[in-house]
């Protein structure tokens, strides 16, 4: 049941492209299964759903919760990267730049560090 609920939310986002519907399903999953082994992934995909919907403040909050509650998760580096993207989208460019630099320092391995470097280059070029 737990896995089915997660898979349903994930499919709604990835296969159906329904970010708004996925938000509701991921929220319901996290309410029902807050300590699930799938919770870090659910927090990440909830944040991604908000990001796709251009709800950057809510995305930032979701990525932050993942980072706080599940710092050792395999999704933590991706969440920190996407949190930096959210800051940039929220016009907090300097904070976003610093967050990208922290991602590179904390997670120097590809692909996360490469994505952060690429975004930093884009900011330097004024994009």
Backbone as a printed PyTorch tensor [residue, N CA C, xyz], in Angstrom:
tensor([[[  0.8320,  -1.2060,   0.0000],
         [  0.0000,   0.0000,   0.0000],
         [  0.8660,   1.2550,   0.0000]],

        [[  1.8930,   1.2610,   0.8520],
         [  2.8020,   2.3990,   0.9330],
         [  3.5220,   2.6080,  -0.4020]],

        [[  4.0770,   1.5420,  -0.9360],
         [  4.7900,   1.6180,  -2.2090],
         [  3.8440,   2.0080,  -3.3480]],

        [[  2.6430,   1.4780,  -3.3200],
         [  1.6600,   1.7920,  -4.3690],
         [  1.2930,   3.2780,  -4.3440]],

        [[  1.1590,   3.8480,  -3.1560],
         [  0.8270,   5.2720,  -3.0340],
         [  1.9570,   6.1350,  -3.5950]],

        [[  3.1800,   5.7540,  -3.2670],
         [  4.3300,   6.4910,  -3.7850],
         [  4.3970,   6.3710,  -5.3060]],

        [[  4.2740,   5.1570,  -5.8090],
         [  4.3580,   4.9270,  -7.2590],
         [  3.2630,   5.6770,  -8.0190]],

        [[  2.0880,   5.7650,  -7.4250],
         [  0.9910,   6.4920,  -8.0550],
         [  1.3360,   7.9780,  -8.1990]],

        [[  1.8680,   8.5630,  -7.1330],
         [  2.2490,   9.9800,  -7.1660],
         [  3.3770,  10.2060,  -8.1740]],

        [[  4.3410,   9.3320,  -8.1570],
         [  5.4800,   9.4440,  -9.0640],
         [  5.0200,   9.3340, -10.5230]],

        [[  4.1530,   8.3770, -10.7950],
         [  3.6340,   8.1930, -12.1590],
         [  2.8290,   9.4050, -12.6100]],

        [[  2.0880,   9.9910, -11.6830],
         [  1.3030,  11.1740, -12.0330],
         [  2.2200,  12.3030, -12.4900]],

        [[  3.3540,  12.4420, -11.8280],
         [  4.2890,  13.5030, -12.1920],
         [  5.0650,  13.1450, -13.4560]],

        [[  5.7150,  11.9970, -13.4580],
         [  6.6540,  11.6500, -14.5300],
         [  5.9490,  11.1680, -15.7930]],

        [[  5.0100,  10.2680, -15.6540],
         [  4.3660,   9.6900, -16.8370],
         [  3.2250,  10.5460, -17.3670]],

        [[  2.4590,  11.1300, -16.4460],
         [  1.2920,  11.9190, -16.8660],
         [  1.6000,  13.4080, -16.9860]],

        [[  2.7090,  13.8510, -16.4000],
         [  3.0610,  15.2620, -16.4620],
         [  2.1340,  16.1630, -15.6790]],

        [[  1.4700,  15.6130, -14.6810],
         [  0.4920,  16.3600, -13.8860],
         [  1.1270,  16.7720, -12.5600]],

        [[  1.8640,  17.8940, -12.5770],
         [  2.5590,  18.3470, -11.3760],
         [  1.5920,  18.7240, -10.2730]],

        [[  0.4820,  19.3500, -10.6070],
         [ -0.4930,  19.7680,  -9.5900],
         [ -1.1050,  18.5390,  -8.9100]],

        [[ -1.5030,  17.5600,  -9.6900],
         [ -2.0420,  16.3230,  -9.1240],
         [ -1.0050,  15.5770,  -8.3060]],

        [[  0.2450,  15.6230,  -8.7680],
         [  1.3270,  14.9510,  -8.0390],
         [  1.5490,  15.5990,  -6.6780]],

        [[  1.4170,  16.9150,  -6.6000],
         [  1.5650,  17.6090,  -5.3150],
         [  0.5950,  17.0070,  -4.2990]],

        [[ -0.6510,  16.8910,  -4.6830],
         [ -1.6560,  16.3650,  -3.7560],
         [ -1.3240,  14.9340,  -3.3420]],

        [[ -0.8890,  14.1190,  -4.3010],
         [ -0.5770,  12.7240,  -3.9760],
         [  0.6630,  12.5960,  -3.1040]],

        [[  1.7050,  13.3780,  -3.4000],
         [  2.9050,  13.3210,  -2.5570],
         [  2.6140,  13.8490,  -1.1530]],

        [[  1.7930,  14.9020,  -1.0440],
         [  1.4110,  15.4000,   0.2820],
         [  0.6630,  14.3220,   1.0640]],

        [[ -0.2680,  13.6520,   0.4150],
         [ -1.0310,  12.5900,   1.0810],
         [ -0.1080,  11.4570,   1.4970]],

        [[  0.8340,  11.1020,   0.6330],
         [  1.7840,  10.0430,   0.9690],
         [  2.5880,  10.4210,   2.2040]],

        [[  3.1190,  11.6420,   2.2150],
         [  3.9590,  12.0770,   3.3360],
         [  3.1760,  12.2100,   4.6330]],

        [[  1.9040,  12.5260,   4.5330],
         [  1.0770,  12.5820,   5.7360],
         [  0.8260,  11.1750,   6.2690]],

        [[  0.5830,  10.2410,   5.3680],
         [  0.2860,   8.8660,   5.7820],
         [  1.5410,   8.0960,   6.2010]],

        [[  2.6770,   8.3940,   5.5640],
         [  3.9050,   7.6180,   5.7840],
         [  5.1090,   8.5420,   6.0120]],

        [[  5.0840,   9.3560,   7.0630],
         [  6.1510,  10.3530,   7.2500],
         [  7.5400,   9.7550,   7.4830]],

        [[  7.5930,   8.5340,   7.9810],
         [  8.8810,   7.9140,   8.2900],
         [  9.2330,   6.7890,   7.3290]],

        [[  8.5560,   6.7400,   6.2090],
         [  8.8060,   5.7170,   5.2070],
         [ 10.2240,   5.8200,   4.6530]],

        [[ 10.7510,   4.7060,   4.1980],
         [ 12.0480,   4.7410,   3.5130],
         [ 11.9280,   5.5100,   2.1930]],

        [[ 10.7070,   5.6680,   1.7140],
         [ 10.4660,   6.4290,   0.4860],
         [ 10.2370,   7.9240,   0.7500]],

        [[ 10.1900,   8.3160,   2.0090],
         [  9.9100,   9.7180,   2.3570],
         [ 10.9180,  10.7040,   1.7530]],

        [[ 12.2290,  10.4220,   1.7900],
         [ 13.1470,  11.3910,   1.1700],
         [ 12.8460,  11.5990,  -0.3170]],

        [[ 12.5710,  10.5210,  -1.0140],
         [ 12.2380,  10.6350,  -2.4320],
         [ 10.9320,  11.3990,  -2.6100]],

        [[  9.9670,  11.1310,  -1.7510],
         [  8.6780,  11.8230,  -1.8470],
         [  8.8570,  13.3240,  -1.6160]],

        [[  9.6750,  13.7080,  -0.6350],
         [  9.9400,  15.1320,  -0.4050],
         [ 10.6100,  15.7530,  -1.6230]],

        [[ 11.5570,  15.0170,  -2.2280],
         [ 12.2240,  15.5380,  -3.4180],
         [ 11.2240,  15.7540,  -4.5540]],

        [[ 10.4180,  14.7410,  -4.8340],
         [  9.4860,  14.8470,  -5.9570],
         [  8.3510,  15.8240,  -5.6650]],

        [[  8.0050,  16.0110,  -4.3980],
         [  7.0510,  17.0630,  -4.0380],
         [  7.6630,  18.4170,  -4.3980]],

        [[  8.9250,  18.6150,  -4.0150],
         [  9.6180,  19.8550,  -4.3640],
         [  9.7050,  20.0420,  -5.8690]],

        [[ 10.0030,  18.9750,  -6.5680],
         [ 10.0920,  19.0470,  -8.0300],
         [  8.7310,  19.3960,  -8.6410]],

        [[  7.6760,  18.8350,  -8.0790],
         [  6.3220,  19.1460,  -8.5600],
         [  6.0130,  20.6310,  -8.3800]],

        [[  6.3650,  21.1540,  -7.2100],
         [  6.1780,  22.5900,  -6.9810],
         [  7.0490,  23.4020,  -7.9440]],

        [[  8.2750,  22.9790,  -8.1480],
         [  9.1880,  23.7000,  -9.0300],
         [  8.6200,  23.7730, -10.4480]],

        [[  8.1430,  22.6540, -10.9460],
         [  7.5520,  22.6040, -12.2810],
         [  6.3530,  23.5480, -12.3720]],

        [[  5.6060,  23.6410, -11.2690],
         [  4.4290,  24.5160, -11.2130],
         [  4.7960,  25.9750, -10.9310]],

        [[  6.0770,  26.2660, -10.8680],
         [  6.6140,  27.5890, -10.5870],
         [  6.2110,  28.1120,  -9.2090]],

        [[  6.0090,  27.1890,  -8.2870],
         [  5.7430,  27.5280,  -6.8790],
         [  7.0800,  27.4130,  -6.1450]],

        [[  7.9810,  28.3470,  -6.4440],
         [  9.3640,  28.2220,  -6.0020],
         [  9.5330,  28.2780,  -4.4880]],

        [[  8.7260,  29.0680,  -3.7960],
         [  8.8240,  29.1320,  -2.3320],
         [  8.4550,  27.7910,  -1.7050]],

        [[  7.3980,  27.1750,  -2.2240],
         [  6.9850,  25.8770,  -1.7000],
         [  7.9960,  24.7920,  -2.0720]],

        [[  8.5600,  24.8890,  -3.2600],
         [  9.6010,  23.9440,  -3.6660],
         [ 10.8040,  24.0670,  -2.7390]],

        [[ 11.2110,  25.3020,  -2.4670],
         [ 12.3460,  25.5520,  -1.5830],
         [ 12.1000,  24.9410,  -0.2060]],

        [[ 10.8970,  25.0900,   0.2970],
         [ 10.5540,  24.5190,   1.6050],
         [ 10.6470,  22.9960,   1.5730]],

        [[ 10.1210,  22.3720,   0.5240],
         [ 10.1620,  20.9120,   0.4200],
         [ 11.5940,  20.3980,   0.3360]],

        [[ 12.4100,  21.0450,  -0.5010],
         [ 13.8090,  20.6280,  -0.6100],
         [ 14.5360,  20.8340,   0.7100]],

        [[ 14.1870,  21.9090,   1.4270],
         [ 14.8010,  22.1720,   2.7320],
         [ 14.4410,  21.1210,   3.7650]],

        [[ 13.1940,  20.6970,   3.7810],
         [ 12.7720,  19.6560,   4.7190],
         [ 13.5320,  18.3640,   4.4430]],

        [[ 13.6700,  18.0180,   3.1790],
         [ 14.4320,  16.8240,   2.8280],
         [ 15.8440,  16.9400,   3.3860]],

        [[ 16.4880,  18.0900,   3.1570],
         [ 17.8520,  18.2950,   3.6310],
         [ 17.9900,  18.2400,   5.1390]],

        [[ 16.9840,  18.7320,   5.8440],
         [ 17.0260,  18.7380,   7.3080],
         [ 16.7490,  17.3540,   7.8890]],

        [[ 15.6910,  16.7280,   7.4160],
         [ 15.2520,  15.4540,   8.0120],
         [ 15.9840,  14.2370,   7.4690]],

        [[ 16.5090,  14.3530,   6.2440],
         [ 17.1110,  13.1920,   5.5910],
         [ 18.4430,  13.5750,   4.9470]],

        [[ 19.3150,  14.2050,   5.7430],
         [ 20.5910,  14.7210,   5.2270],
         [ 21.4570,  13.6240,   4.6040]],

        [[ 21.3170,  12.4050,   5.0690],
         [ 22.1250,  11.3060,   4.5390],
         [ 21.5150,  10.6220,   3.3350]],

        [[ 20.3820,  11.0910,   2.8920],
         [ 19.6830,  10.4810,   1.7690],
         [ 20.4370,  10.6950,   0.4560]],

        [[ 20.2610,   9.7740,  -0.4600],
         [ 20.8620,   9.9310,  -1.7890],
         [ 20.2410,  11.1030,  -2.5420]],

        [[ 19.0770,  11.5680,  -2.1090],
         [ 18.4150,  12.7100,  -2.7510],
         [ 18.8770,  14.0490,  -2.1770]],

        [[ 19.6320,  14.0450,  -1.0910],
         [ 20.0570,  15.2920,  -0.4470],
         [ 20.8750,  16.2010,  -1.3800]],

        [[ 21.8520,  15.6660,  -2.1340],
         [ 22.5900,  16.5590,  -3.0360],
         [ 21.6890,  17.2030,  -4.0900]],

        [[ 20.7900,  16.4200,  -4.6650],
         [ 19.8720,  16.9560,  -5.6740],
         [ 18.9620,  18.0090,  -5.0610]],

        [[ 18.5190,  17.7710,  -3.8270],
         [ 17.6430,  18.7310,  -3.1600],
         [ 18.3670,  20.0520,  -2.9040]],

        [[ 19.6350,  19.9800,  -2.5000],
         [ 20.4000,  21.2190,  -2.2760],
         [ 20.5800,  21.9790,  -3.5850]],

        [[ 20.8430,  21.2580,  -4.6570],
         [ 20.9890,  21.8890,  -5.9620],
         [ 19.6940,  22.5790,  -6.3780]],

        [[ 18.5880,  21.8720,  -6.2530],
         [ 17.3050,  22.4460,  -6.6550],
         [ 16.8990,  23.5960,  -5.7340]],

        [[ 17.2890,  23.5510,  -4.4710],
         [ 17.0220,  24.6690,  -3.5650],
         [ 17.7520,  25.9190,  -4.0560]],

        [[ 18.9700,  25.7400,  -4.5350],
         [ 19.7250,  26.8750,  -5.0890],
         [ 19.0100,  27.4330,  -6.3160]],

        [[ 18.5110,  26.5410,  -7.1630],
         [ 17.7500,  26.9820,  -8.3420],
         [ 16.5230,  27.7890,  -7.9130]],

        [[ 15.8540,  27.3340,  -6.8520],
         [ 14.6710,  28.0430,  -6.3560],
         [ 15.0330,  29.4560,  -5.9210]],

        [[ 16.1380,  29.5900,  -5.2010],
         [ 16.5640,  30.9170,  -4.7540],
         [ 16.7770,  31.8480,  -5.9490]],

        [[ 17.3850,  31.3170,  -6.9910],
         [ 17.6220,  32.1230,  -8.1970],
         [ 16.2950,  32.5190,  -8.8230]],

        [[ 15.3760,  31.5800,  -8.9200],
         [ 14.0580,  31.8810,  -9.4980],
         [ 13.2980,  32.9020,  -8.6620]],

        [[ 13.5550,  32.9110,  -7.3560],
         [ 12.9120,  33.8630,  -6.4470],
         [ 13.6410,  35.2130,  -6.4210]],

        [[ 14.5800,  35.3810,  -7.3600],
         [ 15.3470,  36.6270,  -7.5040],
         [ 16.2810,  36.8840,  -6.3250]],

        [[ 16.6160,  35.8310,  -5.5900],
         [ 17.6080,  35.9070,  -4.5150],
         [ 18.9130,  35.3460,  -5.0870]],

        [[ 19.3960,  36.0510,  -6.1180],
         [ 20.4860,  35.5200,  -6.9420],
         [ 21.7680,  35.3210,  -6.1450]],

        [[ 22.1140,  36.2710,  -5.2880],
         [ 23.3640,  36.1210,  -4.5390],
         [ 23.2870,  34.9270,  -3.5810]],

        [[ 22.1440,  34.7530,  -2.9310],
         [ 21.9660,  33.5800,  -2.0600],
         [ 22.0240,  32.2970,  -2.8950]],

        [[ 21.4260,  32.3440,  -4.0690],
         [ 21.4580,  31.1900,  -4.9580],
         [ 22.8690,  30.8600,  -5.4000]],

        [[ 23.6410,  31.8890,  -5.7090],
         [ 25.0400,  31.6940,  -6.1090],
         [ 25.8280,  31.0260,  -4.9710]],

        [[ 25.6380,  31.5350,  -3.7640],
         [ 26.3340,  30.9530,  -2.6070],
         [ 25.9000,  29.5130,  -2.3770]],

        [[ 24.6190,  29.2450,  -2.5540],
         [ 24.1110,  27.8770,  -2.3870],
         [ 24.7250,  26.9430,  -3.4230]],

        [[ 24.8790,  27.4140,  -4.6680],
         [ 25.5150,  26.5960,  -5.7030],
         [ 26.9710,  26.3080,  -5.3400]],

        [[ 27.6680,  27.3080,  -4.8140],
         [ 29.0570,  27.1070,  -4.3900],
         [ 29.1420,  26.0900,  -3.2540]],

        [[ 28.1620,  26.1230,  -2.3490],
         [ 28.1250,  25.1430,  -1.2570],
         [ 27.8700,  23.7350,  -1.7900]],

        [[ 27.0110,  23.6220,  -2.7910],
         [ 26.7500,  22.3170,  -3.4090],
         [ 28.0450,  21.7480,  -3.9640]],

        [[ 28.8080,  22.5630,  -4.6810],
         [ 30.0620,  22.1150,  -5.2820],
         [ 31.0510,  21.6830,  -4.2020]],

        [[ 31.1270,  22.4580,  -3.1270],
         [ 32.0550,  22.1350,  -2.0430],
         [ 31.6360,  20.8610,  -1.2940]],

        [[ 30.3380,  20.7230,  -1.0690],
         [ 29.8380,  19.6020,  -0.2730],
         [ 29.6980,  18.3120,  -1.0870]],

        [[ 29.3730,  18.4560,  -2.3670],
         [ 29.1340,  17.2950,  -3.2330],
         [ 29.9330,  17.4640,  -4.5300]],

        [[ 31.2500,  17.2890,  -4.4760],
         [ 32.0860,  17.5640,  -5.6520],
         [ 31.9410,  16.5560,  -6.7980]],

        [[ 31.2430,  15.4660,  -6.5540],
         [ 31.1140,  14.4340,  -7.5790],
         [ 30.0840,  14.8180,  -8.6380]],

        [[ 30.2820,  14.3050,  -9.8710],
         [ 29.2650,  14.5100, -10.9120],
         [ 28.0210,  13.6910, -10.5740]],

        [[ 26.8550,  13.9920, -11.0530],
         [ 26.5660,  15.1200, -11.9390],
         [ 26.1730,  16.3890, -11.1870]],

        [[ 25.9450,  16.2950,  -9.8830],
         [ 25.4380,  17.4520,  -9.1340],
         [ 26.3960,  18.6450,  -9.2180]],

        [[ 27.6730,  18.4030,  -8.9940],
         [ 28.6480,  19.4970,  -9.0270],
         [ 28.7130,  20.1180, -10.4210]],

        [[ 28.6440,  19.2850, -11.4500],
         [ 28.6920,  19.8050, -12.8220],
         [ 27.4750,  20.6660, -13.1230]],

        [[ 26.3160,  20.2480, -12.6470],
         [ 25.1040,  21.0330, -12.8590],
         [ 25.2040,  22.3750, -12.1340]],

        [[ 25.7560,  22.3530, -10.9240],
         [ 25.9320,  23.5960, -10.1650],
         [ 26.9200,  24.5210, -10.8710]],

        [[ 28.0230,  23.9660, -11.3620],
         [ 29.0040,  24.7870, -12.0880],
         [ 28.3840,  25.3970, -13.3430]],

        [[ 27.6060,  24.6170, -14.0450],
         [ 26.9570,  25.1010, -15.2570],
         [ 26.0240,  26.2670, -14.9510]],

        [[ 25.2550,  26.1280, -13.8770],
         [ 24.3270,  27.2050, -13.5010],
         [ 25.0920,  28.4520, -13.0680]],

        [[ 26.2220,  28.2510, -12.3560],
         [ 27.0600,  29.3940, -11.9760],
         [ 27.6080,  30.1050, -13.2070]],

        [[ 28.0400,  29.3290, -14.2150],
         [ 28.5260,  29.9510, -15.4450],
         [ 27.4100,  30.7660, -16.1050]],

        [[ 26.2230,  30.2210, -16.0970],
         [ 25.0690,  30.9410, -16.6550],
         [ 24.8190,  32.2480, -15.9200]],

        [[ 24.9500,  32.2180, -14.6030],
         [ 24.7470,  33.4480, -13.8190],
         [ 25.8390,  34.4670, -14.1500]],

        [[ 27.0580,  33.9930, -14.3410],
         [ 28.1550,  34.8860, -14.6730],
         [ 27.9640,  35.5400, -16.0180]],

        [[ 27.2860,  34.8210, -16.9100],
         [ 27.0110,  35.3660, -18.2510],
         [ 25.7440,  36.2050, -18.2710]],

        [[ 25.1040,  36.3190, -17.0970],
         [ 23.8960,  37.1340, -16.9930],
         [ 22.6450,  36.4620, -17.4920]],

        [[ 22.6600,  35.1410, -17.4820],
         [ 21.4730,  34.3910, -17.9600],
         [ 20.5890,  33.9990, -16.8190]]])
